[in-house]
Amino acid sequence: MAKPFHVDVVSPEATVWSGEATFVVARTPDGEIGILADHEPVMGALATGSVVIESESGERTAIGVHGGFLQVLDNQVTLITDRAEIATDMEAARAVAATFAEIAETE
């Protein structure tokens, strides 16, 4: 079993997801980044898209996000995003992210 680490997904309104995970995949402007325990420290921009978090139990949670930042430090992953919403699956997460992008264009 993979070693767990702590993950927080935070938006201005609330902590959208918080808990122990074994794997995280997020989009950056340069492409996707996969994160496992003991990852090198990283700080970068988040692109609008989906984030997938695999919990210790193996359950996958898909979250649609709109921009923000990602930090990996000492087995703690923090995603600070403008908007985030848990979705039922990857396609739904992408649709949520696309909606967030459309809203941002009109603001």
GUVOBA-327858 format. One record per residue (C-alpha): residue in one letter; x, y, z; residue number from 0. Coordinates in Angstrom, 3 decimals. Example, Ala and Ser with C-alpha at 12.3 -4.5 7.8 and 13.67 -1.06 7.14 Angstrom:
2
 lumza     east    north       up vose
     A   12.300   -4.500    7.800    0
     S   13.670   -1.060    7.140    1
//
This chain:
107
 lumza     east    north       up vose
     M    0.000    0.000    0.000    0
     A    1.235    3.468   -0.868    1
     K    2.337    5.828    1.874    2
     P   -0.337    8.454    2.686    3
     F    0.112   12.212    2.924    4
     H   -2.212   15.086    3.853    5
     V   -4.152   17.050    1.210    6
     D   -6.209   20.243    1.544    7
     V   -8.219   21.816   -1.274    8
     V   -9.228   25.305   -0.209    9
     S  -11.327   28.001   -1.888   10
     P  -12.294   31.413   -0.483   11
     E  -15.668   29.984    0.550   12
     A  -14.586   26.775    2.286   13
     T  -12.233   23.851    2.628   14
     V  -13.567   21.728   -0.215   15
     W  -11.641   18.549    0.625   16
     S   -9.260   17.643    3.430   17
     G   -7.794   14.291    4.375   18
     E   -5.178   11.625    3.803   19
     A   -4.413   10.576    0.238   20
     T   -2.010    8.279   -1.573   21
     F   -2.031   10.035   -4.966   22
     V   -3.012   13.429   -6.396   23
     V   -3.158   14.524  -10.029   24
     A   -3.582   18.230  -10.853   25
     R   -3.275   20.389  -13.954   26
     T   -0.713   23.160  -14.254   27
     P   -0.183   25.547  -17.184   28
     D    2.659   23.225  -18.287   29
     G    0.679   19.962  -18.040   30
     E   -0.383   17.470  -15.404   31
     I    1.531   16.758  -12.220   32
     G    1.198   13.544  -10.250   33
     I    2.072   13.617   -6.566   34
     L    2.940   10.709   -4.282   35
     A    4.270   10.740   -0.703   36
     D    7.778   12.157   -0.240   37
     H    7.488   14.297   -3.390   38
     E   10.084   17.016   -3.806   39
     P    8.920   20.436   -2.579   40
     V    7.043   22.247   -5.359   41
     M    5.062   25.436   -5.673   42
     G    3.255   26.234   -8.883   43
     A    0.191   27.571  -10.611   44
     L   -2.968   25.514  -11.036   45
     A   -4.720   25.541  -14.393   46
     T   -8.480   25.380  -14.748   47
     G   -9.409   21.714  -14.927   48
     S   -9.861   18.659  -12.791   49
     V   -7.966   17.450   -9.735   50
     V   -8.128   13.787   -8.775   51
     I   -7.394   12.663   -5.225   52
     E   -7.045    8.988   -4.365   53
     S   -7.725    8.393   -0.678   54
     E   -6.149    5.729    1.520   55
     S   -9.175    3.489    0.911   56
     G   -8.640    3.700   -2.865   57
     E  -11.679    5.906   -3.438   58
     R  -11.121    8.611   -6.057   59
     T  -12.528   12.103   -5.677   60
     A  -12.710   14.405   -8.695   61
     I  -12.774   18.156   -8.100   62
     G  -13.280   20.869  -10.698   63
     V  -11.040   23.877  -10.008   64
     H  -10.533   27.296  -11.531   65
     G   -6.954   28.493  -11.236   66
     G   -4.971   28.989   -8.083   67
     F   -1.789   27.572   -6.611   68
     L   -0.380   24.210   -5.591   69
     Q    2.166   23.645   -2.830   70
     V    3.881   20.382   -1.922   71
     L    5.987   20.482    1.238   72
     D    6.783   17.875    3.912   73
     N    4.113   15.382    2.790   74
     Q    1.462   18.100    2.807   75
     V   -0.257   19.096   -0.443   76
     T   -2.252   22.320   -0.440   77
     L   -4.310   23.517   -3.391   78
     I   -5.545   27.083   -3.014   79
     T   -8.033   27.820   -5.752   80
     D  -10.397   30.614   -6.761   81
     R  -13.292   28.176   -7.113   82
     A  -13.638   24.446   -6.469   83
     E  -16.458   21.929   -6.477   84
     I  -16.474   18.181   -5.881   85
     A  -17.838   16.314   -8.899   86
     T  -19.228   12.830   -9.406   87
     D  -16.487   11.819  -11.876   88
     M  -13.721   13.174  -14.138   89
     E  -16.090   14.296  -16.902   90
     A  -18.245   16.145  -14.399   91
     A  -15.132   17.765  -12.886   92
     R  -14.069   18.984  -16.341   93
     A  -17.566   20.366  -16.926   94
     V  -17.473   22.183  -13.571   95
     A  -14.068   23.670  -14.447   96
     A  -15.357   24.791  -17.865   97
     T  -18.316   26.493  -16.186   98
     F  -15.943   28.267  -13.782   99
     A  -13.887   29.486  -16.771  100
     E  -17.009   30.849  -18.492  101
     I  -18.063   32.651  -15.309  102
     A  -14.584   34.168  -14.949  103
     E  -14.725   35.511  -18.503  104
     T  -17.948   37.390  -17.773  105
     E  -16.722   38.929  -14.512  106
//
